[in-house]
Amino acid sequence: MKIKKCLFPAAGYGTRFLPATKATPKEMLPVLTKPLIQYGVEEALEAGLNTMAVVTGRGKRAIEDHFDISYELEHQIKGTSKEHYLSEIRSVITNCTFSYTRQIEMKGLGHAILCGETLIGNEPFAVVLADDLCDNEDDGVLSQMVEVYNKYKCSVVAIEEVPIEDTNKYGVIAGSIISDSDQESSLYQVTDMVEKPDPKDAPTNLAIIGRYILTPDIFDILRKTKPGKGGEIQITDALLEQAKLGNVIAYKFKGKRFDCGSVDGFVEATNYFYEKTVLPD
């Protein structure tokens, strides 16, 4: 079945960016002039996904307003030199369908994904965490992952190598290499997954980042998954159940990834996109 839906878990509080996120969703923090979540939506659209499902929470109405027409603003700048500033978001709104539901309690990423089941239905889907901002000169990360899914027809997680001392910040995979076609990208058959292991216990330094393609049986698995690390329902634990059946591929993607859930990563991303898009050659 062709993948056409992308789920955005967007109910978190963004506490590392307080006080900015006290009244502003962290997904709406701008890198240059574009909010984080719009970068993710554009990446999904580039990959051929045009149905966006967003799991929000209290105080997140700005996300819905952003992906809607503002008639007053459109009227005010129509025919002026500022009209072109809305061209990108107009294109997104025209080419995508958005639906929303709420995560009433913060019970982890696995629970947030389960909350999106009514928006996804019984079909494979992508998941994008807007905190992880990715960029590549050629195909975006999701486009690359869709190709992997089309070949293997199972769940796919994006991974990258991280310093071993940072493994306690990520889900970490172990597995056997399937394909190493070039120096940048590799495929692994996942045999184990551990959520935020201590460096001394980490099976590898291959960390899962915020891009997934999931098969719909993940919902039934999540319903049966007990709270794990931090007392939350972890998507890593659910994916491990699929991996035991040989149904998870890890993909070491081509491109750059910025952890915009941290201040350092956010500043790094801002500088990178400024140098890429604003500074003259």
C-alpha positions, -999 to +999 in steps of 0.1 A: +000+000+000+014+034-009+022+057+020+003+089+019-001+099+055+024+115+079+018+118+117+033+147+137+033+141+175+032+178+187+017+177+222+050+181+242+056+211+264+090+221+251+103+228+286+139+233+274+128+265+256+109+281+285+098+308+288+095+311+250+073+279+249+050+290+278+024+303+253+040+293+220+042+257+208+078+245+204+069+233+169+061+269+160+096+282+169+110+296+137+143+287+121+147+319+101+112+328+090+097+293+090+084+273+120+099+239+127+068+220+119+065+235+084+099+222+075+087+187+085+055+191+065+074+202+034+097+172+038+067+149+039+051+166+009+083+162-011+082+124-003+047+122-018+027+123+014-001+148+013-023+139+044-009+153+076-022+140+109-012+162+139-014+151+176-016+182+196-023+192+232-035+222+253-021+255+241-013+243+206-039+261+185-013+281+168-003+250+148-039+247+134-040+285+127-007+284+108-019+257+084-051+277+076-060+307+055-057+341+073-082+362+052-074+394+070-037+391+064-041+380+028-063+410+022-039+434+038-008+424+018-025+414-015-009+433-044+020+446-022+057+437-022+051+415+009+027+392-008+054+367-018+062+360+018+031+338+020+038+318-012+054+288+006+027+283+032+000+289+006+015+260-015+015+237+016-021+245+025-032+240-011-014+206-015-020+191+019-050+180+040-046+185+078-064+167+106-059+170+143-065+151+175-053+157+211-031+137+235-049+144+268-020+131+290+017+132+282+025+094+284+054+092+259+060+091+222+044+056+218+012+069+234+012+100+212+015+078+181-013+056+194-035+087+199-032+093+161-047+059+152-081+074+144-064+098+119-043+071+103-064+040+100-052+007+088-024+017+066+014+023+067+024+059+077+053+081+084+061+099+116+080+131+118+093+147+150+096+184+142+124+188+168+147+169+144+152+193+115+168+175+085+182+188+053+198+172+022+208+186-011+190+158-030+161+137-017+149+145+018+152+119+046+115+108+043+119+104+005+149+081+011+129+061+037+099+057+014+122+041-011+134+017+016+098+009+027+087+002-009+115-024-012+111-041+022+075-035+031+082-032+069+088-006+095+118+017+089+136+039+114+162+066+105+195+063+124+228+081+127+260+076+145+263+096+177+291+099+203+289+069+226+286+092+256+253+105+241+235+072+238+214+080+269+196+106+249+183+083+222+168+049+213+197+028+201+196-001+177+217-032+171+215-053+140+232-069+110+241-048+080+220-056+049+234-031+024+262-006+024+259+009-011+281+039-004+299+057+024+268+077+035+239+054+037+235+019+051+207-006+059+205-028+090+182-056+099+173-046+135+178-073+161+176-052+193+165-017+204+172+000+237+156+032+249+182+057+262+208+032+274+237+042+296+268+044+274+283+013+291+252-006+282+246+007+247+247-021+221+260+004+194+262+041+188+235+040+161+208+063+174+172+066+162+162+101+151+128+116+146+118+099+113+099+066+112+078+047+087+055+023+106+032-005+095-003-003+110+001-034+133+021-010+155-011+003+170-021-031+184+014-036+198+013-001+214-020-010+231-003-039+248+030-021+255+035-014+292+052+019+304+090+016+301+118+041+305+106+071+325+072+056+331+062+063+295+050+042+266+080+040+244+078+035+206+112+018+209+096-010+230+068-015+205+093-015+175+113-042+193+083-065+192+083-060+154+120-064+152+118-098+169+098-110+138+124-094+114+101-065+105+122-035+113+149-019+090+172+008+102+184+033+076+215+054+080+203+083+060+220+109+037+218+145+049+222+167+080+201+165+111+198+192+138+185+186+173+162+216+175+149+204+208+180+218+223+191+254+223+226+245+209+210+225+180+184+252+173+212+279+170+232+256+148+203+250+125+195+287+123+231+295+114+232+267+088+200+278+070+210+314+072+243+307+055+225+284+030+196+307+020+205+342+030+242+348+026+254+355-010+277+330-027 
